Amino acid sequence: MKYQDTKEPIYEINVNRVITELAEGKSKEEVAENLGYGSFKALSNYMRRKNFSWVGKDNKFIPTVEKNAPSKNVSLAIDNTKVGKIISLFQDKELEAKEIAEMVGFDSHKSLAQYMDKEGYIWDSELGNYTKRAAHKKVESLEEKKRDDKPEVTHEQGFEQYLPLLEFIKENEEQFRSILDTTGSTGQLKRYAVPGIPRTKSIHMVNSLDDLAKMFCDEKNIRQRDLYESALIEYLSNHGYKSNIERLLNS
């Protein structure tokens, strides 16, 4: 619709009521319900017949003649192509894609989308309209540039993530040393000088485990008695008898 063909607004009682309630901060759905319309689209159709247009970003209706004025809608003033008309119709948020397709001569909104793609335009879901494909790629490249501009993590910054682990090791240094001390620096079994009188102890075990024990003693060049004493001391220390073992070894 050309600006010169736009009709003057008709201010009826219900029109004034719609404008007033919206200005009071009510939502478009509330206003539609208050005036007895089944949906906002029905209310919008009524207001359109009274020569008003919806401005979604401001949550209000304004005279269509004001909306279509060159100073208010530059796109209509300078772009009279078919593409320009499609874009301007999508600015009217209450119109559906199917309705717009019919208004500009397409049999479906899919045909309209194919036409816009051929003309170099792509749908922008955030904008709710078509934009030039080159402009869309420019936005993507800016986003990529932002990601590339993120500061590189240095070795010093990466080291900070290990500080909690180092603090934990420091707090439990004695326990870690105790674990490490169970074997000598050369990998030899740690031997204990246990005070007391030797006793003969008969131990029953499966033959496979006995074979492993003999093999271990041969490789480490130790007596089986030393193996069993060391194993028993470490087992008792790790299961609640550490203080008892320390008193025994220090006696």
C-alpha positions in Angstrom: 0.0 0.0 0.0 1.4 3.4 -1.0 1.6 6.1 1.6 -0.7 8.3 -0.5 -3.4 5.6 -0.5 -3.4 5.1 3.3 -6.7 6.1 5.0 -7.0 8.2 8.1 -7.6 6.3 11.4 -11.1 5.9 12.7 -11.3 6.6 16.4 -14.3 4.6 17.7 -15.1 3.8 21.3 -13.6 0.3 21.2 -10.5 1.7 19.3 -9.9 4.2 22.1 -10.4 1.5 24.7 -7.8 -0.7 23.0 -5.3 2.2 22.9 -5.9 3.1 26.5 -5.6 -0.4 27.9 -2.4 -1.1 26.1 -1.0 2.2 27.4 -1.9 1.1 30.9 0.5 -1.8 30.4 -1.9 -4.7 29.7 -0.8 -7.4 27.3 -2.3 -7.7 23.8 -4.0 -11.0 24.8 -5.6 -9.4 27.9 -7.0 -6.5 25.8 -8.4 -8.9 23.2 -10.1 -10.9 26.0 -11.5 -7.8 27.7 -13.1 -6.6 24.5 -14.6 -10.1 23.7 -12.3 -11.2 20.9 -11.3 -14.8 20.7 -7.7 -14.0 19.9 -5.3 -11.1 19.4 -5.4 -11.8 15.6 -9.2 -11.1 15.6 -8.6 -7.8 17.5 -5.8 -6.9 15.1 -8.1 -7.5 12.1 -10.6 -5.1 13.7 -8.0 -2.5 14.3 -6.7 -2.9 10.7 -10.2 -2.1 9.4 -10.1 1.1 11.5 -6.8 1.9 9.8 -4.4 1.0 12.6 -1.3 -1.1 12.6 0.4 -3.1 15.3 3.9 -2.2 16.5 5.1 -5.2 18.5 8.3 -3.6 19.9 6.2 -0.8 21.5 3.2 -3.0 22.4 0.7 -0.6 20.8 -1.4 0.2 17.7 -0.6 3.3 15.7 -2.4 4.9 12.7 -1.3 3.0 9.5 -0.8 6.4 7.8 1.8 7.2 10.5 3.5 3.8 10.2 3.7 4.1 6.4 5.0 7.6 6.3 8.4 7.8 4.6 10.1 9.1 7.7 8.8 6.2 9.7 9.3 3.4 7.2 12.3 3.9 5.0 12.1 0.5 3.5 8.7 1.2 1.9 9.9 4.5 0.6 13.0 3.3 -1.1 12.4 -0.4 -2.0 9.3 -1.0 -4.2 10.6 -4.4 -5.5 8.9 -7.7 -4.8 11.6 -8.6 -2.3 11.1 -5.2 -0.6 7.3 -5.8 -0.4 7.8 -9.2 1.2 10.2 -7.9 3.8 7.9 -5.0 4.6 4.9 -7.4 5.0 6.9 -9.6 7.4 7.4 -6.5 9.6 3.7 -6.7 10.3 4.0 -9.4 12.9 0.3 -10.4 13.0 0.5 -11.6 9.4 1.4 -15.3 8.8 3.8 -16.5 6.2 1.0 -18.2 4.3 -1.0 -15.0 4.1 2.0 -13.0 2.9 2.7 -15.6 0.2 -0.8 -15.2 -1.1 -0.7 -11.4 -1.0 2.4 -11.4 -3.2 1.2 -14.0 -5.7 2.7 -17.3 -4.4 0.8 -20.5 -4.0 2.5 -21.4 -0.6 5.0 -20.0 1.8 7.5 -22.7 0.6 7.4 -21.1 -2.9 8.0 -17.7 -1.3 11.0 -19.1 0.6 12.4 -20.6 -2.6 12.0 -17.3 -4.4 13.8 -15.4 -1.6 16.6 -17.9 -1.5 17.0 -17.4 -5.3 17.2 -13.6 -4.7 20.0 -14.1 -2.2 18.0 -13.8 1.1 17.9 -16.1 4.1 15.4 -16.3 6.9 16.6 -14.9 10.3 14.6 -16.5 13.1 15.7 -13.9 15.7 14.7 -11.0 13.4 11.5 -12.8 12.2 12.3 -11.6 8.6 14.5 -12.2 5.6 18.0 -10.7 5.5 20.6 -10.5 2.7 22.7 -13.7 2.8 26.0 -11.7 2.7 24.9 -9.8 5.8 24.0 -13.0 7.5 27.5 -14.4 6.8 29.0 -11.2 8.1 27.2 -11.7 11.4 28.6 -15.3 11.6 32.1 -14.1 10.8 31.9 -11.5 13.6 30.9 -14.3 16.0 33.8 -16.4 14.8 36.2 -13.4 15.3 34.9 -13.0 18.9 35.8 -16.7 19.6 39.2 -16.3 17.9 39.9 -13.2 20.0 39.6 -15.0 23.3 42.9 -14.8 25.2 45.2 -17.8 25.0 45.6 -19.8 28.2 49.3 -19.6 29.2 51.3 -22.4 31.0 51.1 -20.3 34.2 47.3 -20.0 33.9 47.0 -23.7 33.2 49.1 -24.6 36.2 46.5 -23.0 38.5 44.1 -25.9 37.9 46.5 -28.2 39.8 46.8 -26.1 42.9 43.9 -27.9 44.7 45.6 -31.3 44.1 49.0 -30.0 45.4 47.3 -28.6 48.5 45.6 -32.0 49.1 49.0 -33.8 48.8 50.6 -31.3 51.2 47.8 -31.8 53.7 48.2 -35.6 53.6 52.0 -35.7 53.2 52.5 -38.1 56.1 50.1 -40.7 54.7 51.6 -40.5 51.2 55.1 -41.0 52.7 53.9 -44.0 54.7 52.6 -45.6 51.5 55.7 -44.9 49.6 57.9 -46.2 52.4 56.4 -49.7 52.1 59.0 -50.4 49.5 62.6 -49.4 49.4 64.1 -47.0 46.9 65.4 -50.0 44.9 62.1 -51.8 44.9 63.1 -54.2 47.6 60.6 -55.3 50.3 60.9 -53.2 53.5 62.0 -55.4 56.4 61.2 -54.8 60.0 63.2 -55.7 63.1 60.4 -57.1 65.3 61.4 -57.7 68.9 60.3 -60.9 70.6 60.8 -64.7 70.7 60.4 -66.6 67.4 57.5 -69.1 67.3 56.7 -71.8 64.8 53.4 -71.0 63.0 51.7 -73.4 60.7 49.9 -71.6 57.9 47.5 -73.4 55.5 47.1 -71.8 52.0 46.3 -73.0 48.5 49.2 -74.3 46.5 49.0 -71.6 43.8 49.4 -68.8 46.4 52.2 -70.7 48.1 54.0 -71.0 44.7 53.7 -67.3 44.2 55.1 -66.5 47.6 58.1 -68.8 47.0 58.7 -67.2 43.6 58.6 -63.8 45.1 61.1 -64.7 47.8 63.4 -66.1 45.3 63.3 -63.0 43.1 63.8 -60.6 46.1 66.3 -62.9 47.8 64.4 -62.8 51.1 63.2 -65.5 53.5 59.5 -66.5 53.5 59.4 -65.5 57.2 60.4 -61.9 56.3 57.7 -61.8 53.6 55.0 -63.0 56.0 56.1 -60.7 58.8 56.3 -57.6 56.6 52.9 -58.4 55.0 51.3 -58.9 58.3 52.7 -55.7 59.7 51.6 -53.6 56.8 48.1 -55.2 56.7 47.6 -54.5 60.4 48.9 -50.9 60.0 46.5 -50.3 57.2 43.5 -51.7 59.1 43.4 -49.8 62.4 46.5 -51.2 64.2 49.1 -48.6 63.1 49.6 -47.2 66.6 49.9 -50.8 68.0 52.5 -51.7 65.3 54.5 -48.5 66.0 54.6 -49.3 69.8 55.7 -52.9 69.0 58.6 -51.8 66.6 59.8 -49.1 69.1 59.7 -51.4 72.1 
